[in-house]
């Protein structure tokens, strides 16, 4: 990229290099200039906060450059605070015009080990985010990035983001939030679990909480929905409607205006996908209330079932199918979302 300053991070202390990604970020002056951080091959055990606009993290391949940390919702911090889901992330991007490419971001919280404990000894709130697109983020571009966790892998809560040729792995609500995001040619991988008994649901690919006035939530175009070995047929939902508990003038309860939007278009899916599901929330009186797929904005168009060899077997029977005209309108909304800021040609 032209007119960008460039710094290098490497695991070994070399002259002129930083040994920490956060250290490199903290060195940037507030001069409005764009900065590239070249991250040499290695495993970086740190939590990274990007709060400065125009920062671009560039690794040396998903298998070579890895950023990892172990953190979860109820993990007590040194000051006694509890981070919650929003704070339980390995990398946070809370800035504008940023990008990440050619690396892996992992949350190493031991989800399966925790679930194997006796119930009375388990950590209950296992949300463990790999990448957070924060409340103040906008125009974030992720290219060839691998995101790994089990519960709440990718939290998209602000602005607009674009994911191309990424691989996102998780189990429970592993792509979720209120932001707008377009995914093209990505692999969305459902993880195997050893704690699920009988025919219970293993997990949910998405949990959008898009505000009802927002035209887009999550749109998946020409993506593959794959599964790890051992994941049974019909064990994962495409998504469920998340109504976050929020504070209102008359109390704290599930946000009634979070009418989530999610669309899968021209996607290939293995047999672990069964459709959409419901989700509970807290009512005004403190009781449990349920929100159903038909009350949300869930959409599908021209999706196919593939076998273990990723060969097409048949066309998927769509639950909330778009007409040709609705599909055309959706693609136009996607272009309107991306065109003001995304400079490259669309990958769909």
Short mmCIF file of the C-alpha atoms (twelve columns), coordinates in Angstrom:
data_MODEL
# 
_entry.id   MODEL 
# 
loop_
_atom_site.group_PDB 
_atom_site.id 
_atom_site.type_symbol 
_atom_site.label_atom_id 
_atom_site.label_alt_id 
_atom_site.label_comp_id 
_atom_site.label_asym_id 
_atom_site.label_seq_id 
_atom_site.Cartn_x 
_atom_site.Cartn_y 
_atom_site.Cartn_z 
_atom_site.pdbx_PDB_model_num 
ATOM 1   C CA . UNK A 1   0.000   0.000   0.000  1 
ATOM 2   C CA . UNK A 2   1.418   3.362   -0.990 1 
ATOM 3   C CA . UNK A 3   2.048   6.177   1.487  1 
ATOM 4   C CA . UNK A 4   1.896   3.875   4.487  1 
ATOM 5   C CA . UNK A 5   4.481   3.637   7.202  1 
ATOM 6   C CA . UNK A 6   5.580   0.102   7.942  1 
ATOM 7   C CA . UNK A 7   6.851   -1.545  11.112 1 
ATOM 8   C CA . UNK A 8   7.853   -5.154  11.756 1 
ATOM 9   C CA . UNK A 9   7.017   -7.458  14.661 1 
ATOM 10  C CA . UNK A 10  9.052   -10.630 15.162 1 
ATOM 11  C CA . UNK A 11  9.189   -13.179 17.997 1 
ATOM 12  C CA . UNK A 12  12.951  -12.731 18.344 1 
ATOM 13  C CA . UNK A 13  14.346  -9.336  19.393 1 
ATOM 14  C CA . UNK A 14  15.922  -8.075  16.169 1 
ATOM 15  C CA . UNK A 15  17.233  -4.573  15.650 1 
ATOM 16  C CA . UNK A 16  14.458  -2.261  14.513 1 
ATOM 17  C CA . UNK A 17  11.728  -4.851  15.168 1 
ATOM 18  C CA . UNK A 18  9.085   -4.936  17.865 1 
ATOM 19  C CA . UNK A 19  8.516   -8.179  19.785 1 
ATOM 20  C CA . UNK A 20  4.866   -7.419  20.597 1 
ATOM 21  C CA . UNK A 21  2.019   -6.422  18.296 1 
ATOM 22  C CA . UNK A 22  0.519   -4.207  20.988 1 
ATOM 23  C CA . UNK A 23  3.911   -2.572  21.534 1 
ATOM 24  C CA . UNK A 24  4.007   -1.697  17.840 1 
ATOM 25  C CA . UNK A 25  0.480   -0.293  17.980 1 
ATOM 26  C CA . UNK A 26  1.304   1.822   21.019 1 
ATOM 27  C CA . UNK A 27  4.268   3.361   19.203 1 
ATOM 28  C CA . UNK A 28  2.158   4.991   16.487 1 
ATOM 29  C CA . UNK A 29  1.669   8.770   16.743 1 
ATOM 30  C CA . UNK A 30  -1.797  10.206  16.364 1 
ATOM 31  C CA . UNK A 31  -0.982  11.746  12.996 1 
ATOM 32  C CA . UNK A 32  -3.804  10.293  10.894 1 
ATOM 33  C CA . UNK A 33  -1.346  8.375   8.722  1 
ATOM 34  C CA . UNK A 34  -1.886  4.748   7.727  1 
ATOM 35  C CA . UNK A 35  0.411   2.125   9.254  1 
ATOM 36  C CA . UNK A 36  1.238   -1.447  8.277  1 
ATOM 37  C CA . UNK A 37  2.371   -3.950  10.873 1 
ATOM 38  C CA . UNK A 38  4.197   -6.880  9.266  1 
ATOM 39  C CA . UNK A 39  3.979   -9.785  11.724 1 
ATOM 40  C CA . UNK A 40  6.724   -12.347 11.162 1 
ATOM 41  C CA . UNK A 41  6.064   -16.095 11.550 1 
ATOM 42  C CA . UNK A 42  5.591   -17.117 15.162 1 
ATOM 43  C CA . UNK A 43  3.027   -17.598 17.919 1 
ATOM 44  C CA . UNK A 44  2.202   -14.346 19.721 1 
ATOM 45  C CA . UNK A 45  0.691   -14.883 23.163 1 
ATOM 46  C CA . UNK A 46  -1.010  -11.559 23.690 1 
ATOM 47  C CA . UNK A 47  -4.294  -9.710  23.604 1 
ATOM 48  C CA . UNK A 48  -4.353  -6.976  21.006 1 
ATOM 49  C CA . UNK A 49  -6.424  -3.769  21.004 1 
ATOM 50  C CA . UNK A 50  -6.566  -1.726  17.809 1 
ATOM 51  C CA . UNK A 51  -8.053  1.672   18.679 1 
ATOM 52  C CA . UNK A 52  -6.289  3.787   16.060 1 
ATOM 53  C CA . UNK A 53  -7.746  4.262   12.562 1 
ATOM 54  C CA . UNK A 54  -5.897  3.092   9.431  1 
ATOM 55  C CA . UNK A 55  -3.959  0.208   10.925 1 
ATOM 56  C CA . UNK A 56  -3.263  -2.897  8.830  1 
ATOM 57  C CA . UNK A 57  -2.068  -6.166  10.396 1 
ATOM 58  C CA . UNK A 58  -0.335  -8.424  7.859  1 
ATOM 59  C CA . UNK A 59  0.909   -11.895 8.727  1 
ATOM 60  C CA . UNK A 60  2.914   -14.483 6.821  1 
ATOM 61  C CA . UNK A 61  0.123   -17.030 6.362  1 
ATOM 62  C CA . UNK A 62  -2.545  -18.556 8.570  1 
ATOM 63  C CA . UNK A 63  -0.311  -21.470 9.570  1 
ATOM 64  C CA . UNK A 64  2.702   -19.274 10.279 1 
ATOM 65  C CA . UNK A 65  1.494   -16.164 12.117 1 
ATOM 66  C CA . UNK A 66  -0.759  -16.920 15.099 1 
ATOM 67  C CA . UNK A 67  -2.130  -14.533 17.736 1 
ATOM 68  C CA . UNK A 68  -3.561  -16.380 20.720 1 
ATOM 69  C CA . UNK A 69  -4.797  -15.821 24.256 1 
ATOM 70  C CA . UNK A 70  -7.045  -17.641 26.728 1 
ATOM 71  C CA . UNK A 71  -9.875  -15.514 28.077 1 
ATOM 72  C CA . UNK A 72  -13.559 -15.992 28.826 1 
ATOM 73  C CA . UNK A 73  -16.644 -14.109 29.971 1 
ATOM 74  C CA . UNK A 74  -16.362 -14.551 33.746 1 
ATOM 75  C CA . UNK A 75  -12.564 -14.570 34.049 1 
ATOM 76  C CA . UNK A 76  -11.720 -12.338 36.996 1 
ATOM 77  C CA . UNK A 77  -9.125  -9.706  36.097 1 
ATOM 78  C CA . UNK A 78  -6.247  -8.405  38.231 1 
ATOM 79  C CA . UNK A 79  -8.365  -5.435  39.346 1 
ATOM 80  C CA . UNK A 80  -11.259 -7.709  40.324 1 
ATOM 81  C CA . UNK A 81  -13.413 -6.820  37.323 1 
ATOM 82  C CA . UNK A 82  -15.223 -9.319  35.113 1 
ATOM 83  C CA . UNK A 83  -14.841 -8.712  31.355 1 
ATOM 84  C CA . UNK A 84  -18.148 -10.135 30.123 1 
ATOM 85  C CA . UNK A 85  -18.484 -11.339 26.541 1 
ATOM 86  C CA . UNK A 86  -17.358 -8.007  25.051 1 
ATOM 87  C CA . UNK A 87  -14.115 -8.150  27.012 1 
ATOM 88  C CA . UNK A 88  -13.410 -11.840 26.452 1 
ATOM 89  C CA . UNK A 89  -11.491 -11.412 23.181 1 
ATOM 90  C CA . UNK A 90  -8.031  -12.114 21.867 1 
ATOM 91  C CA . UNK A 91  -8.063  -9.272  19.312 1 
ATOM 92  C CA . UNK A 92  -10.285 -6.201  19.350 1 
ATOM 93  C CA . UNK A 93  -10.587 -3.818  16.413 1 
ATOM 94  C CA . UNK A 94  -12.375 -0.712  17.621 1 
ATOM 95  C CA . UNK A 95  -11.313 1.703   14.901 1 
ATOM 96  C CA . UNK A 96  -12.032 2.654   11.299 1 
ATOM 97  C CA . UNK A 97  -10.433 1.733   7.966  1 
ATOM 98  C CA . UNK A 98  -8.435  -1.178  9.399  1 
ATOM 99  C CA . UNK A 99  -7.537  -4.551  7.905  1 
ATOM 100 C CA . UNK A 100 -6.195  -7.955  8.938  1 
ATOM 101 C CA . UNK A 101 -4.726  -10.509 6.549  1 
ATOM 102 C CA . UNK A 102 -2.696  -13.726 6.326  1 
ATOM 103 C CA . UNK A 103 -2.822  -14.845 9.969  1 
ATOM 104 C CA . UNK A 104 -4.730  -16.811 12.612 1 
ATOM 105 C CA . UNK A 105 -6.489  -15.373 15.662 1 
ATOM 106 C CA . UNK A 106 -7.336  -17.931 18.315 1 
ATOM 107 C CA . UNK A 107 -8.983  -17.936 21.722 1 
ATOM 108 C CA . UNK A 108 -7.405  -20.842 23.571 1 
ATOM 109 C CA . UNK A 109 -9.966  -21.124 26.371 1 
ATOM 110 C CA . UNK A 110 -10.262 -24.869 27.066 1 
ATOM 111 C CA . UNK A 111 -13.931 -25.239 26.226 1 
ATOM 112 C CA . UNK A 112 -13.971 -29.027 25.843 1 
ATOM 113 C CA . UNK A 113 -11.970 -29.567 29.028 1 
ATOM 114 C CA . UNK A 114 -14.366 -27.327 30.923 1 
ATOM 115 C CA . UNK A 115 -17.415 -29.164 29.580 1 
ATOM 116 C CA . UNK A 116 -15.892 -32.501 30.658 1 
ATOM 117 C CA . UNK A 117 -15.832 -31.426 34.314 1 
ATOM 118 C CA . UNK A 118 -18.643 -32.333 36.733 1 
ATOM 119 C CA . UNK A 119 -21.408 -29.777 36.241 1 
ATOM 120 C CA . UNK A 120 -20.927 -28.207 39.680 1 
ATOM 121 C CA . UNK A 121 -17.289 -27.429 38.810 1 
ATOM 122 C CA . UNK A 122 -17.782 -26.052 35.316 1 
ATOM 123 C CA . UNK A 123 -17.318 -22.457 34.270 1 
ATOM 124 C CA . UNK A 124 -20.847 -21.534 33.195 1 
ATOM 125 C CA . UNK A 125 -20.242 -18.495 31.012 1 
ATOM 126 C CA . UNK A 126 -17.900 -19.889 28.377 1 
ATOM 127 C CA . UNK A 127 -18.098 -17.060 25.839 1 
ATOM 128 C CA . UNK A 128 -14.540 -16.723 24.502 1 
ATOM 129 C CA . UNK A 129 -14.188 -14.385 21.531 1 
ATOM 130 C CA . UNK A 130 -11.308 -14.642 19.070 1 
ATOM 131 C CA . UNK A 131 -11.995 -11.409 17.134 1 
ATOM 132 C CA . UNK A 132 -14.192 -8.510  18.228 1 
ATOM 133 C CA . UNK A 133 -15.286 -5.831  15.762 1 
ATOM 134 C CA . UNK A 134 -16.043 -3.228  18.427 1 
ATOM 135 C CA . UNK A 135 -18.790 -0.684  18.909 1 
ATOM 136 C CA . UNK A 136 -16.748 2.140   17.320 1 
ATOM 137 C CA . UNK A 137 -15.347 0.109   14.434 1 
ATOM 138 C CA . UNK A 138 -16.236 0.647   10.789 1 
ATOM 139 C CA . UNK A 139 -14.876 -0.342  7.385  1 
ATOM 140 C CA . UNK A 140 -12.883 -3.366  8.596  1 
ATOM 141 C CA . UNK A 141 -11.496 -5.766  5.972  1 
ATOM 142 C CA . UNK A 142 -10.351 -9.313  6.826  1 
ATOM 143 C CA . UNK A 143 -8.660  -11.366 4.104  1 
ATOM 144 C CA . UNK A 144 -7.382  -14.935 4.506  1 
ATOM 145 C CA . UNK A 145 -7.774  -14.832 8.263  1 
ATOM 146 C CA . UNK A 146 -8.459  -17.919 10.378 1 
ATOM 147 C CA . UNK A 147 -10.569 -17.421 13.527 1 
ATOM 148 C CA . UNK A 148 -10.775 -20.191 16.122 1 
ATOM 149 C CA . UNK A 149 -12.771 -20.699 19.306 1 
ATOM 150 C CA . UNK A 150 -15.855 -22.632 20.405 1 
ATOM 151 C CA . UNK A 151 -18.297 -20.162 21.969 1 
ATOM 152 C CA . UNK A 152 -18.749 -16.724 20.330 1 
ATOM 153 C CA . UNK A 153 -15.723 -16.883 17.996 1 
ATOM 154 C CA . UNK A 154 -16.468 -13.725 15.982 1 
ATOM 155 C CA . UNK A 155 -18.298 -10.835 17.663 1 
ATOM 156 C CA . UNK A 156 -19.318 -8.198  15.103 1 
ATOM 157 C CA . UNK A 157 -20.974 -5.418  17.053 1 
ATOM 158 C CA . UNK A 158 -20.194 -2.230  15.170 1 
ATOM 159 C CA . UNK A 159 -20.087 -0.687  11.719 1 
ATOM 160 C CA . UNK A 160 -19.387 -2.486  8.453  1 
ATOM 161 C CA . UNK A 161 -16.931 -5.283  7.790  1 
ATOM 162 C CA . UNK A 162 -15.954 -7.522  4.892  1 
ATOM 163 C CA . UNK A 163 -14.511 -11.049 5.183  1 
ATOM 164 C CA . UNK A 164 -13.015 -12.756 2.129  1 
ATOM 165 C CA . UNK A 165 -11.455 -16.239 1.941  1 
ATOM 166 C CA . UNK A 166 -11.468 -16.566 5.721  1 
ATOM 167 C CA . UNK A 167 -11.964 -19.687 7.839  1 
ATOM 168 C CA . UNK A 168 -14.120 -19.301 10.943 1 
ATOM 169 C CA . UNK A 169 -14.496 -22.205 13.379 1 
ATOM 170 C CA . UNK A 170 -16.800 -22.500 16.365 1 
ATOM 171 C CA . UNK A 171 -19.792 -24.178 17.957 1 
ATOM 172 C CA . UNK A 172 -22.144 -21.894 19.904 1 
ATOM 173 C CA . UNK A 173 -23.354 -18.665 18.231 1 
ATOM 174 C CA . UNK A 174 -19.931 -18.402 16.705 1 
ATOM 175 C CA . UNK A 175 -20.711 -15.462 14.415 1 
ATOM 176 C CA . UNK A 176 -22.876 -12.989 16.297 1 
ATOM 177 C CA . UNK A 177 -23.639 -9.357  17.059 1 
ATOM 178 C CA . UNK A 178 -25.383 -6.225  15.786 1 
ATOM 179 C CA . UNK A 179 -22.951 -5.087  13.095 1 
ATOM 180 C CA . UNK A 180 -23.110 -5.392  9.318  1 
ATOM 181 C CA . UNK A 181 -20.816 -7.976  7.711  1 
ATOM 182 C CA . UNK A 182 -20.434 -9.509  4.268  1 
ATOM 183 C CA . UNK A 183 -18.677 -12.885 3.920  1 
ATOM 184 C CA . UNK A 184 -17.498 -14.110 0.517  1 
ATOM 185 C CA . UNK A 185 -15.789 -17.426 -0.294 1 
ATOM 186 C CA . UNK A 186 -15.297 -18.184 3.398  1 
ATOM 187 C CA . UNK A 187 -15.235 -21.590 5.109  1 
ATOM 188 C CA . UNK A 188 -17.542 -21.642 8.126  1 
ATOM 189 C CA . UNK A 189 -16.591 -24.702 10.181 1 
ATOM 190 C CA . UNK A 190 -18.795 -26.337 12.844 1 
ATOM 191 C CA . UNK A 191 -16.670 -27.939 15.548 1 
ATOM 192 C CA . UNK A 192 -17.118 -31.335 17.137 1 
ATOM 193 C CA . UNK A 193 -18.105 -31.600 20.799 1 
ATOM 194 C CA . UNK A 194 -17.857 -34.445 23.283 1 
ATOM 195 C CA . UNK A 195 -20.296 -33.015 25.843 1 
ATOM 196 C CA . UNK A 196 -23.545 -33.217 23.845 1 
ATOM 197 C CA . UNK A 197 -25.805 -36.142 24.695 1 
ATOM 198 C CA . UNK A 198 -28.415 -37.797 22.513 1 
ATOM 199 C CA . UNK A 199 -29.895 -35.771 19.686 1 
ATOM 200 C CA . UNK A 200 -29.406 -32.358 21.309 1 
ATOM 201 C CA . UNK A 201 -28.285 -29.443 19.154 1 
ATOM 202 C CA . UNK A 202 -24.505 -29.046 18.982 1 
ATOM 203 C CA . UNK A 203 -24.533 -25.372 18.121 1 
ATOM 204 C CA . UNK A 204 -25.573 -22.372 16.044 1 
ATOM 205 C CA . UNK A 205 -23.593 -20.796 13.238 1 
ATOM 206 C CA . UNK A 206 -24.978 -17.278 13.733 1 
ATOM 207 C CA . UNK A 207 -26.822 -15.204 16.314 1 
ATOM 208 C CA . UNK A 208 -27.527 -11.786 14.772 1 
ATOM 209 C CA . UNK A 209 -28.950 -8.932  16.832 1 
ATOM 210 C CA . UNK A 210 -29.218 -6.397  14.018 1 
ATOM 211 C CA . UNK A 211 -31.380 -3.357  14.920 1 
ATOM 212 C CA . UNK A 212 -34.631 -3.412  12.988 1 
ATOM 213 C CA . UNK A 213 -33.795 -0.141  11.184 1 
ATOM 214 C CA . UNK A 214 -30.500 -1.575  9.880  1 
ATOM 215 C CA . UNK A 215 -30.879 -2.952  6.333  1 
ATOM 216 C CA . UNK A 216 -28.209 -5.646  6.695  1 
ATOM 217 C CA . UNK A 217 -26.870 -7.954  9.348  1 
ATOM 218 C CA . UNK A 218 -24.749 -10.905 8.185  1 
ATOM 219 C CA . UNK A 219 -24.704 -11.910 4.512  1 
ATOM 220 C CA . UNK A 220 -22.864 -15.055 3.372  1 
ATOM 221 C CA . UNK A 221 -22.194 -15.212 -0.366 1 
ATOM 222 C CA . UNK A 222 -20.677 -18.293 -2.022 1 
ATOM 223 C CA . UNK A 223 -19.423 -19.659 1.299  1 
ATOM 224 C CA . UNK A 224 -18.973 -23.275 2.438  1 
ATOM 225 C CA . UNK A 225 -20.520 -24.485 5.676  1 
ATOM 226 C CA . UNK A 226 -18.285 -27.371 6.672  1 
ATOM 227 C CA . UNK A 227 -17.921 -29.580 9.742  1 
ATOM 228 C CA . UNK A 228 -15.152 -31.227 11.713 1 
ATOM 229 C CA . UNK A 229 -14.936 -35.003 11.831 1 
ATOM 230 C CA . UNK A 230 -17.492 -36.516 14.181 1 
ATOM 231 C CA . UNK A 231 -20.132 -33.797 13.867 1 
ATOM 232 C CA . UNK A 232 -23.429 -35.616 13.286 1 
ATOM 233 C CA . UNK A 233 -26.069 -34.949 10.695 1 
ATOM 234 C CA . UNK A 234 -28.653 -32.296 11.561 1 
ATOM 235 C CA . UNK A 235 -26.803 -31.008 14.630 1 
ATOM 236 C CA . UNK A 236 -26.253 -27.318 13.772 1 
ATOM 237 C CA . UNK A 237 -28.665 -24.463 13.088 1 
ATOM 238 C CA . UNK A 238 -27.886 -21.763 10.564 1 
ATOM 239 C CA . UNK A 239 -28.758 -19.238 13.243 1 
ATOM 240 C CA . UNK A 240 -31.030 -18.069 15.990 1 
ATOM 241 C CA . UNK A 241 -32.363 -14.600 16.893 1 
ATOM 242 C CA . UNK A 242 -30.412 -12.854 19.644 1 
ATOM 243 C CA . UNK A 243 -32.203 -10.131 21.590 1 
ATOM 244 C CA . UNK A 244 -29.502 -8.831  23.971 1 
ATOM 245 C CA . UNK A 245 -30.579 -7.898  27.469 1 
ATOM 246 C CA . UNK A 246 -30.413 -4.077  27.548 1 
ATOM 247 C CA . UNK A 247 -31.261 -1.243  29.928 1 
ATOM 248 C CA . UNK A 248 -34.456 0.695   29.174 1 
ATOM 249 C CA . UNK A 249 -36.318 3.425   31.050 1 
ATOM 250 C CA . UNK A 250 -38.729 0.841   32.427 1 
ATOM 251 C CA . UNK A 251 -36.271 -1.909  33.242 1 
ATOM 252 C CA . UNK A 252 -33.669 -4.327  31.926 1 
ATOM 253 C CA . UNK A 253 -34.869 -6.911  29.437 1 
ATOM 254 C CA . UNK A 254 -34.355 -8.393  25.969 1 
ATOM 255 C CA . UNK A 255 -34.192 -5.670  23.325 1 
ATOM 256 C CA . UNK A 256 -37.432 -5.904  21.302 1 
ATOM 257 C CA . UNK A 257 -35.897 -3.914  18.419 1 
ATOM 258 C CA . UNK A 258 -33.087 -6.405  17.764 1 
ATOM 259 C CA . UNK A 259 -34.714 -7.997  14.725 1 
ATOM 260 C CA . UNK A 260 -31.676 -9.835  13.440 1 
ATOM 261 C CA . UNK A 261 -30.908 -10.150 9.736  1 
ATOM 262 C CA . UNK A 262 -28.946 -13.059 8.265  1 
ATOM 263 C CA . UNK A 263 -28.795 -14.373 4.689  1 
ATOM 264 C CA . UNK A 264 -27.083 -17.348 3.040  1 
ATOM 265 C CA . UNK A 265 -26.835 -17.036 -0.751 1 
ATOM 266 C CA . UNK A 266 -25.221 -19.467 -3.217 1 
ATOM 267 C CA . UNK A 267 -23.670 -21.404 -0.338 1 
ATOM 268 C CA . UNK A 268 -22.618 -25.054 -0.070 1 
ATOM 269 C CA . UNK A 269 -23.561 -26.865 3.151  1 
ATOM 270 C CA . UNK A 270 -22.706 -30.242 4.594  1 
ATOM 271 C CA . UNK A 271 -25.370 -32.346 6.295  1 
ATOM 272 C CA . UNK A 272 -24.859 -30.965 9.817  1 
ATOM 273 C CA . UNK A 273 -27.125 -28.024 8.975  1 
ATOM 274 C CA . UNK A 274 -30.798 -28.522 9.808  1 
ATOM 275 C CA . UNK A 275 -32.290 -25.018 9.451  1 
ATOM 276 C CA . UNK A 276 -32.962 -22.192 11.912 1 
ATOM 277 C CA . UNK A 277 -33.768 -22.220 15.628 1 
ATOM 278 C CA . UNK A 278 -35.364 -20.161 18.395 1 
ATOM 279 C CA . UNK A 279 -33.587 -18.337 21.245 1 
ATOM 280 C CA . UNK A 280 -34.660 -17.286 24.726 1 
ATOM 281 C CA . UNK A 281 -34.283 -13.927 26.425 1 
ATOM 282 C CA . UNK A 282 -35.271 -12.058 29.560 1 
ATOM 283 C CA . UNK A 283 -38.769 -10.576 29.619 1 
ATOM 284 C CA . UNK A 284 -39.843 -7.329  31.301 1 
ATOM 285 C CA . UNK A 285 -41.034 -9.214  34.352 1 
ATOM 286 C CA . UNK A 286 -37.823 -11.195 34.607 1 
ATOM 287 C CA . UNK A 287 -39.390 -14.271 33.054 1 
ATOM 288 C CA . UNK A 288 -38.007 -16.283 30.139 1 
ATOM 289 C CA . UNK A 289 -39.385 -15.300 26.727 1 
ATOM 290 C CA . UNK A 290 -38.746 -16.973 23.387 1 
ATOM 291 C CA . UNK A 291 -37.943 -15.415 20.031 1 
ATOM 292 C CA . UNK A 292 -38.600 -17.427 16.886 1 
ATOM 293 C CA . UNK A 293 -37.004 -17.546 13.424 1 
ATOM 294 C CA . UNK A 294 -40.153 -16.409 11.630 1 
ATOM 295 C CA . UNK A 295 -40.112 -13.217 13.720 1 
ATOM 296 C CA . UNK A 296 -36.630 -12.376 12.454 1 
ATOM 297 C CA . UNK A 297 -35.134 -11.523 9.065  1 
ATOM 298 C CA . UNK A 298 -33.640 -14.865 8.053  1 
ATOM 299 C CA . UNK A 299 -33.150 -15.497 4.324  1 
ATOM 300 C CA . UNK A 300 -31.801 -18.126 1.931  1 
ATOM 301 C CA . UNK A 301 -31.300 -18.293 -1.821 1 
ATOM 302 C CA . UNK A 302 -29.907 -21.026 -4.078 1 
ATOM 303 C CA . UNK A 303 -28.042 -23.111 -1.491 1 
ATOM 304 C CA . UNK A 304 -26.840 -26.694 -2.001 1 
ATOM 305 C CA . UNK A 305 -26.040 -29.750 0.118  1 
ATOM 306 C CA . UNK A 306 -22.558 -31.228 -0.348 1 
ATOM 307 C CA . UNK A 307 -21.066 -34.524 0.797  1 
ATOM 308 C CA . UNK A 308 -17.836 -35.207 2.712  1 
ATOM 309 C CA . UNK A 309 -15.852 -34.729 -0.509 1 
ATOM 310 C CA . UNK A 310 -17.515 -31.324 -0.989 1 
ATOM 311 C CA . UNK A 311 -19.371 -32.518 -4.074 1 
ATOM 312 C CA . UNK A 312 -22.890 -31.236 -4.638 1 
ATOM 313 C CA . UNK A 313 -25.546 -33.850 -3.903 1 
ATOM 314 C CA . UNK A 314 -28.777 -31.871 -4.139 1 
ATOM 315 C CA . UNK A 315 -30.327 -28.479 -3.727 1 
ATOM 316 C CA . UNK A 316 -31.160 -27.494 -0.178 1 
ATOM 317 C CA . UNK A 317 -34.833 -27.134 0.700  1 
ATOM 318 C CA . UNK A 318 -34.948 -23.520 1.827  1 
ATOM 319 C CA . UNK A 319 -36.830 -22.445 4.937  1 
ATOM 320 C CA . UNK A 320 -37.061 -18.719 4.238  1 
ATOM 321 C CA . UNK A 321 -36.500 -18.554 0.506  1 
ATOM 322 C CA . UNK A 322 -36.026 -15.274 -1.348 1 
ATOM 323 C CA . UNK A 323 -37.684 -14.591 -4.673 1 
ATOM 324 C CA . UNK A 324 -35.512 -13.532 -7.595 1 
ATOM 325 C CA . UNK A 325 -36.526 -9.925  -7.023 1 
ATOM 326 C CA . UNK A 326 -35.783 -10.110 -3.281 1 
ATOM 327 C CA . UNK A 327 -32.404 -11.653 -4.053 1 
ATOM 328 C CA . UNK A 328 -31.618 -8.822  -6.457 1 
ATOM 329 C CA . UNK A 329 -32.575 -6.262  -3.806 1 
ATOM 330 C CA . UNK A 330 -30.385 -8.000  -1.223 1 
ATOM 331 C CA . UNK A 331 -27.328 -7.867  -3.493 1 
ATOM 332 C CA . UNK A 332 -27.978 -4.173  -4.129 1 
ATOM 333 C CA . UNK A 333 -28.046 -3.551  -0.348 1 
ATOM 334 C CA . UNK A 334 -24.755 -5.431  -0.035 1 
ATOM 335 C CA . UNK A 335 -23.152 -3.240  -2.712 1 
ATOM 336 C CA . UNK A 336 -24.495 -0.097  -1.045 1 
ATOM 337 C CA . UNK A 337 -22.958 -1.270  2.230  1 
ATOM 338 C CA . UNK A 338 -19.514 -1.878  0.700  1 
ATOM 339 C CA . UNK A 339 -19.170 0.642   -2.115 1 
ATOM 340 C CA . UNK A 340 -18.558 3.811   -0.046 1 
ATOM 341 C CA . UNK A 341 -15.371 2.383   1.501  1 
ATOM 342 C CA . UNK A 342 -14.254 -0.893  -0.056 1 
ATOM 343 C CA . UNK A 343 -11.891 -0.054  -2.910 1 
ATOM 344 C CA . UNK A 344 -11.220 -3.503  -4.378 1 
ATOM 345 C CA . UNK A 345 -13.561 -5.216  -6.800 1 
ATOM 346 C CA . UNK A 346 -16.323 -7.258  -5.221 1 
ATOM 347 C CA . UNK A 347 -15.554 -10.940 -4.838 1 
ATOM 348 C CA . UNK A 348 -19.064 -12.157 -5.776 1 
# 
